[in-house]
């Protein structure tokens, strides 16, 4: 009826959840469904140590990369959403502000490249800002 991992069934939906353990049989656990958290479910379903079998692929990858607590936090806040991570960590305006402090163009280019931007793009932002400041 089950594998070595936990299977669950809900008895009285208001407060009891039955957990079927192959080795231990059925255990009834009282659950407050109004105040349930992902952490509680993780423990009740005995996922700890069985992540490879229990978690969906992306959550398993996150579990391995950032750990259980951070993975559960991401699940809670972003589940169902598609997360698009930009190629660059820093905003170009921030990098332009850093580059503006340096007068040597080669050093500005190094700053831009370190952040993943071209020197031309950062210089373009600086020129645009100068023009906007002159017009105000």
N, C-alpha and C positions, 0 to 999 in steps of 0.2 A: 504494500500500500504506500510505502514511502521509502525514500532513500535514507542514507545516514544523516542527512541534513533535516532541518525542521520543516514540517508542513504545518499549515494552520487551518483551522476552521473556526468559525464564529458560532458560538452557542447562543446565548442570550445577548443580542446585539447591544444591549444597553450597558452591560458591565463586565461580561466574561468573554475571554478569548481562550479557546482550547489550542494548545500547542501539541502537535503529534511528534514525539521523538521515537524513532525506530527502536532505540535501545531501552528507553525509559517508559514508553507508552504515552498516554495522554496526561497532560498537566493543564489544569485550569488556572488561568492568571487573571486577576481582577484588573481591568483597565478602565480608566476614566477617559472615555472617548472625547469629552469636551476639552480635556487638557493634555492630550497625547502629543508627544514630540517624536521626531525622527529618531532621536537617540534611544527613546524607550522602545520603539518598534525594532530598531537594530538589535537591541539586547534581547527582546522577547523572541525574535525570530532566530536567535543564535547565529547571527551572521559573523560574529567575531571568529576569525580563523577559517571561515568558509567564504571569504569575499570573492574568490575566483569563480566559485559556483553560484553565488547568490546575486552578485551585483551585475547590472547591465554593463556592457563594455566600456562606455565612456566614463561611468562612475568608478569602475575598477581602475581605469587608467588614472583618474583623478586621485583615487585612494592611494595608489602606488606613488604618485608624484608628490602629493601635498599632505597625505595622511587622512585619517578617519574624520577628525573633527572639522577640518577645513572642507573636506568633501561633503559632509552632511550640511554644513553651512551653505555651500554653493547650491546643493540640492534644494534646500529650503527656500532660498531667495530667488533662484533662477530656473527651477524645474519647468520644463515645457518651453522655455525660451531658447532661442538660438543666440549664442554669444559669438559675436564677430570681434576678433582681436586684431587690431591694426598691426601692421608690420613694424611700426615705429612706436616706441614706448613714450617718447616725449613729444609735446606739442611743438610745432615749428616756431610759434611765437616765443616760447620759452627759450629755445635754442638761439633764436635771433637776439633776444635780450642778453644772453651770455656772450654771443659773438660780438655784439655792439661794444662791449667793454674792451675788446682787443683791437688795436689799430692795424696790426699786420694782417694782410689779406690771406697769407698762407696759414697763419694760425687760426683765422676764422674758418678757413676751409677744413682744417683738421677737426675743429669743434663740430662743424656741420656733418662731416663724414662719420665722426664718432657716434653721432646721434642717428645716423642713417639717412641724412639729407644731403643734397648736393649743395656745394658752395653757392652755385647760381641761385638756387631757391632761397637760401637764407639772405644772400645779398639783395635779392629782389624784394624780400619782405622789409629789409632795412631801408631800401630806397623808397618803397611805398609809404612807410611810416614817416620818413623825412618829408616827403611831399605833403602828406596829410597834416603834419605839424606846421609846415610853412603856410598852408591854406587856412589855418585857424588863428 
